[in-house]
Amino acid sequence: MSILKKHKAGLVYIKILSSYQFLMELVVQLAFLKGLT
């Protein structure tokens, strides 16, 4: 596996992680709002 391919895979992994984190925060906020109403 070349370094460039590893770097690209790493970037994709980071993108997936950050979007997953964003989704989790969204879910938490929605649950929080539902708990308030």
Order of alpha helices (4+ residues) and beta strands (2+ residues): alpha
